[in-house]
Amino acid sequence: MYNQFMGYQQPQNFQVVSPYQSRLSAMESAQMPRYEVIHVNGENGAKALQMAPNSNVILMDDTAPLVWLAQTDGAGYKTVTPYTISPYHQEPAVDVRTFETRIKRLEEMLNESYAVNAGQRDAVKPTDAGE
């Protein structure tokens, strides 16, 4: 095919590519970053992890309920610090009716106790010292 404006012949498999299409294909070929948890075996495993200078990472310990905070300074010197962890358990919802029932029962017990004590005080009459 001869292009009359440019004076050359276009190839048979010529495709028009828009600038947006080239960006889309570049985005499709780029891989998404991969995130994962780093597992270690105890303090020795945390210390053995190779790290670049001025880095920090949290490491899960497979031998104890610990996480390790591993940090390196500008010279690449590593410090590992352990932190305890435990699974989170959500507290059950508070039922106000249960508290009301318990408070009423406590009031009844106090009233009964007061009545018994008041009866004992009435039963024991102070005697006069002169009689």
CNS distance restraints for C-alpha pairs under 8 A (distance, minus, plus):
assign (resid   1 and name CA) (resid   9 and name CA) 5.27 0.50 0.50
assign (resid   1 and name CA) (resid  10 and name CA) 5.80 0.50 0.50
assign (resid   1 and name CA) (resid  11 and name CA) 7.49 0.50 0.50
assign (resid   1 and name CA) (resid  12 and name CA) 7.60 0.50 0.50
assign (resid   2 and name CA) (resid   7 and name CA) 6.95 0.50 0.50
assign (resid   2 and name CA) (resid   8 and name CA) 5.81 0.50 0.50
assign (resid   2 and name CA) (resid   9 and name CA) 4.24 0.50 0.50
assign (resid   2 and name CA) (resid  10 and name CA) 6.54 0.50 0.50
assign (resid   3 and name CA) (resid   7 and name CA) 5.57 0.50 0.50
assign (resid   3 and name CA) (resid   8 and name CA) 5.55 0.50 0.50
assign (resid   3 and name CA) (resid   9 and name CA) 5.69 0.50 0.50
assign (resid   3 and name CA) (resid  10 and name CA) 6.91 0.50 0.50
assign (resid   4 and name CA) (resid   8 and name CA) 7.51 0.50 0.50
assign (resid  10 and name CA) (resid  14 and name CA) 6.79 0.50 0.50
assign (resid  17 and name CA) (resid  21 and name CA) 6.37 0.50 0.50
assign (resid  17 and name CA) (resid  22 and name CA) 7.05 0.50 0.50
assign (resid  18 and name CA) (resid  22 and name CA) 6.69 0.50 0.50
assign (resid  19 and name CA) (resid  23 and name CA) 6.50 0.50 0.50
assign (resid  20 and name CA) (resid  24 and name CA) 6.16 0.50 0.50
assign (resid  21 and name CA) (resid  25 and name CA) 6.24 0.50 0.50
assign (resid  22 and name CA) (resid  26 and name CA) 6.27 0.50 0.50
assign (resid  23 and name CA) (resid  27 and name CA) 6.21 0.50 0.50
assign (resid  24 and name CA) (resid  28 and name CA) 6.16 0.50 0.50
assign (resid  25 and name CA) (resid  29 and name CA) 6.23 0.50 0.50
assign (resid  26 and name CA) (resid  30 and name CA) 6.36 0.50 0.50
assign (resid  37 and name CA) (resid  59 and name CA) 7.12 0.50 0.50
assign (resid  37 and name CA) (resid  60 and name CA) 7.14 0.50 0.50
assign (resid  38 and name CA) (resid  58 and name CA) 7.53 0.50 0.50
assign (resid  38 and name CA) (resid  59 and name CA) 5.29 0.50 0.50
assign (resid  38 and name CA) (resid  60 and name CA) 6.17 0.50 0.50
assign (resid  39 and name CA) (resid  59 and name CA) 5.77 0.50 0.50
assign (resid  39 and name CA) (resid  60 and name CA) 4.75 0.50 0.50
assign (resid  39 and name CA) (resid  61 and name CA) 5.86 0.50 0.50
assign (resid  39 and name CA) (resid  62 and name CA) 6.39 0.50 0.50
assign (resid  40 and name CA) (resid  45 and name CA) 5.00 0.50 0.50
assign (resid  40 and name CA) (resid  46 and name CA) 5.94 0.50 0.50
assign (resid  40 and name CA) (resid  59 and name CA) 6.53 0.50 0.50
assign (resid  40 and name CA) (resid  60 and name CA) 6.12 0.50 0.50
assign (resid  40 and name CA) (resid  61 and name CA) 5.08 0.50 0.50
assign (resid  40 and name CA) (resid  62 and name CA) 6.06 0.50 0.50
assign (resid  41 and name CA) (resid  45 and name CA) 4.95 0.50 0.50
assign (resid  41 and name CA) (resid  46 and name CA) 7.28 0.50 0.50
assign (resid  41 and name CA) (resid  61 and name CA) 5.59 0.50 0.50
assign (resid  41 and name CA) (resid  62 and name CA) 5.43 0.50 0.50
assign (resid  41 and name CA) (resid  63 and name CA) 5.75 0.50 0.50
assign (resid  42 and name CA) (resid  46 and name CA) 6.52 0.50 0.50
assign (resid  42 and name CA) (resid  61 and name CA) 5.73 0.50 0.50
assign (resid  42 and name CA) (resid  62 and name CA) 7.14 0.50 0.50
assign (resid  42 and name CA) (resid  63 and name CA) 6.00 0.50 0.50
assign (resid  42 and name CA) (resid  64 and name CA) 7.33 0.50 0.50
assign (resid  43 and name CA) (resid  47 and name CA) 6.16 0.50 0.50
assign (resid  43 and name CA) (resid  68 and name CA) 7.98 0.50 0.50
assign (resid  43 and name CA) (resid  80 and name CA) 7.83 0.50 0.50
assign (resid  44 and name CA) (resid  48 and name CA) 6.06 0.50 0.50
assign (resid  45 and name CA) (resid  49 and name CA) 6.54 0.50 0.50
assign (resid  46 and name CA) (resid  59 and name CA) 7.02 0.50 0.50
assign (resid  46 and name CA) (resid  68 and name CA) 6.87 0.50 0.50
assign (resid  46 and name CA) (resid  70 and name CA) 7.10 0.50 0.50
assign (resid  46 and name CA) (resid  80 and name CA) 6.86 0.50 0.50
assign (resid  47 and name CA) (resid  70 and name CA) 7.87 0.50 0.50
assign (resid  47 and name CA) (resid  78 and name CA) 7.47 0.50 0.50
assign (resid  47 and name CA) (resid  79 and name CA) 7.89 0.50 0.50
assign (resid  47 and name CA) (resid  80 and name CA) 6.74 0.50 0.50
assign (resid  51 and name CA) (resid  55 and name CA) 6.66 0.50 0.50
assign (resid  51 and name CA) (resid  72 and name CA) 7.18 0.50 0.50
assign (resid  51 and name CA) (resid  76 and name CA) 7.48 0.50 0.50
assign (resid  52 and name CA) (resid  72 and name CA) 7.24 0.50 0.50
assign (resid  52 and name CA) (resid  76 and name CA) 6.30 0.50 0.50
assign (resid  53 and name CA) (resid  72 and name CA) 5.41 0.50 0.50
assign (resid  53 and name CA) (resid  73 and name CA) 5.66 0.50 0.50
assign (resid  53 and name CA) (resid  74 and name CA) 5.05 0.50 0.50
assign (resid  53 and name CA) (resid  75 and name CA) 5.95 0.50 0.50
assign (resid  53 and name CA) (resid  76 and name CA) 4.13 0.50 0.50
assign (resid  53 and name CA) (resid  77 and name CA) 7.47 0.50 0.50
assign (resid  54 and name CA) (resid  71 and name CA) 7.29 0.50 0.50
assign (resid  54 and name CA) (resid  72 and name CA) 5.17 0.50 0.50
assign (resid  54 and name CA) (resid  73 and name CA) 4.83 0.50 0.50
assign (resid  54 and name CA) (resid  74 and name CA) 5.10 0.50 0.50
assign (resid  54 and name CA) (resid  75 and name CA) 7.88 0.50 0.50
assign (resid  54 and name CA) (resid  76 and name CA) 6.85 0.50 0.50
assign (resid  55 and name CA) (resid  71 and name CA) 5.71 0.50 0.50
assign (resid  55 and name CA) (resid  72 and name CA) 5.31 0.50 0.50
assign (resid  55 and name CA) (resid  73 and name CA) 7.26 0.50 0.50
assign (resid  56 and name CA) (resid  69 and name CA) 7.09 0.50 0.50
assign (resid  56 and name CA) (resid  70 and name CA) 5.50 0.50 0.50
assign (resid  56 and name CA) (resid  71 and name CA) 4.24 0.50 0.50
assign (resid  56 and name CA) (resid  72 and name CA) 6.39 0.50 0.50
assign (resid  57 and name CA) (resid  69 and name CA) 5.94 0.50 0.50
assign (resid  57 and name CA) (resid  70 and name CA) 5.37 0.50 0.50
assign (resid  57 and name CA) (resid  71 and name CA) 6.64 0.50 0.50
assign (resid  58 and name CA) (resid  67 and name CA) 6.57 0.50 0.50
assign (resid  58 and name CA) (resid  68 and name CA) 5.59 0.50 0.50
assign (resid  58 and name CA) (resid  69 and name CA) 4.72 0.50 0.50
assign (resid  58 and name CA) (resid  70 and name CA) 6.28 0.50 0.50
assign (resid  59 and name CA) (resid  67 and name CA) 5.46 0.50 0.50
assign (resid  59 and name CA) (resid  68 and name CA) 4.94 0.50 0.50
assign (resid  59 and name CA) (resid  69 and name CA) 6.47 0.50 0.50
assign (resid  59 and name CA) (resid  70 and name CA) 7.40 0.50 0.50
assign (resid  60 and name CA) (resid  66 and name CA) 6.58 0.50 0.50
assign (resid  60 and name CA) (resid  67 and name CA) 4.71 0.50 0.50
assign (resid  60 and name CA) (resid  68 and name CA) 6.52 0.50 0.50
assign (resid  61 and name CA) (resid  65 and name CA) 6.72 0.50 0.50
assign (resid  61 and name CA) (resid  66 and name CA) 5.47 0.50 0.50
assign (resid  61 and name CA) (resid  67 and name CA) 5.68 0.50 0.50
assign (resid  61 and name CA) (resid  68 and name CA) 7.16 0.50 0.50
assign (resid  65 and name CA) (resid  84 and name CA) 6.06 0.50 0.50
assign (resid  65 and name CA) (resid  85 and name CA) 5.56 0.50 0.50
assign (resid  65 and name CA) (resid  86 and name CA) 6.64 0.50 0.50
assign (resid  66 and name CA) (resid  82 and name CA) 6.29 0.50 0.50
assign (resid  66 and name CA) (resid  83 and name CA) 5.48 0.50 0.50
assign (resid  66 and name CA) (resid  84 and name CA) 4.58 0.50 0.50
assign (resid  66 and name CA) (resid  85 and name CA) 5.52 0.50 0.50
assign (resid  67 and name CA) (resid  82 and name CA) 5.79 0.50 0.50
assign (resid  67 and name CA) (resid  83 and name CA) 5.28 0.50 0.50
assign (resid  67 and name CA) (resid  84 and name CA) 6.42 0.50 0.50
assign (resid  67 and name CA) (resid  85 and name CA) 6.87 0.50 0.50
assign (resid  68 and name CA) (resid  80 and name CA) 6.18 0.50 0.50
assign (resid  68 and name CA) (resid  81 and name CA) 5.45 0.50 0.50
assign (resid  68 and name CA) (resid  82 and name CA) 4.50 0.50 0.50
assign (resid  68 and name CA) (resid  83 and name CA) 6.16 0.50 0.50
assign (resid  69 and name CA) (resid  80 and name CA) 5.53 0.50 0.50
assign (resid  69 and name CA) (resid  81 and name CA) 5.15 0.50 0.50
assign (resid  69 and name CA) (resid  82 and name CA) 6.41 0.50 0.50
assign (resid  69 and name CA) (resid  83 and name CA) 7.68 0.50 0.50
assign (resid  70 and name CA) (resid  78 and name CA) 6.73 0.50 0.50
assign (resid  70 and name CA) (resid  79 and name CA) 5.71 0.50 0.50
assign (resid  70 and name CA) (resid  80 and name CA) 4.37 0.50 0.50
assign (resid  70 and name CA) (resid  81 and name CA) 6.54 0.50 0.50
assign (resid  71 and name CA) (resid  78 and name CA) 5.51 0.50 0.50
assign (resid  71 and name CA) (resid  79 and name CA) 5.33 0.50 0.50
assign (resid  71 and name CA) (resid  80 and name CA) 6.46 0.50 0.50
assign (resid  72 and name CA) (resid  76 and name CA) 5.11 0.50 0.50
assign (resid  72 and name CA) (resid  77 and name CA) 5.18 0.50 0.50
assign (resid  72 and name CA) (resid  78 and name CA) 4.29 0.50 0.50
assign (resid  72 and name CA) (resid  79 and name CA) 6.32 0.50 0.50
assign (resid  73 and name CA) (resid  77 and name CA) 5.53 0.50 0.50
assign (resid  73 and name CA) (resid  78 and name CA) 6.78 0.50 0.50
assign (resid  95 and name CA) (resid  99 and name CA) 7.10 0.50 0.50
assign (resid  96 and name CA) (resid 100 and name CA) 6.38 0.50 0.50
assign (resid  97 and name CA) (resid 101 and name CA) 6.23 0.50 0.50
assign (resid  98 and name CA) (resid 102 and name CA) 6.21 0.50 0.50
assign (resid  99 and name CA) (resid 103 and name CA) 6.04 0.50 0.50
assign (resid 100 and name CA) (resid 104 and name CA) 6.18 0.50 0.50
assign (resid 101 and name CA) (resid 105 and name CA) 6.26 0.50 0.50
assign (resid 102 and name CA) (resid 106 and name CA) 6.23 0.50 0.50
assign (resid 103 and name CA) (resid 107 and name CA) 6.15 0.50 0.50
assign (resid 104 and name CA) (resid 108 and name CA) 6.23 0.50 0.50
assign (resid 105 and name CA) (resid 109 and name CA) 6.24 0.50 0.50
assign (resid 106 and name CA) (resid 110 and name CA) 6.14 0.50 0.50
assign (resid 107 and name CA) (resid 111 and name CA) 6.06 0.50 0.50
assign (resid 108 and name CA) (resid 112 and name CA) 6.11 0.50 0.50
assign (resid 109 and name CA) (resid 113 and name CA) 6.10 0.50 0.50
assign (resid 110 and name CA) (resid 114 and name CA) 6.03 0.50 0.50
assign (resid 111 and name CA) (resid 115 and name CA) 6.09 0.50 0.50
assign (resid 112 and name CA) (resid 116 and name CA) 6.20 0.50 0.50
assign (resid 113 and name CA) (resid 117 and name CA) 6.16 0.50 0.50
assign (resid 114 and name CA) (resid 118 and name CA) 5.95 0.50 0.50
assign (resid 115 and name CA) (resid 119 and name CA) 6.13 0.50 0.50
assign (resid 116 and name CA) (resid 120 and name CA) 6.32 0.50 0.50
assign (resid 117 and name CA) (resid 121 and name CA) 6.30 0.50 0.50
assign (resid 118 and name CA) (resid 122 and name CA) 6.34 0.50 0.50
assign (resid 119 and name CA) (resid 123 and name CA) 6.14 0.50 0.50
assign (resid 120 and name CA) (resid 124 and name CA) 6.33 0.50 0.50
assign (resid 121 and name CA) (resid 125 and name CA) 7.40 0.50 0.50
assign (resid 127 and name CA) (resid 131 and name CA) 7.70 0.50 0.50
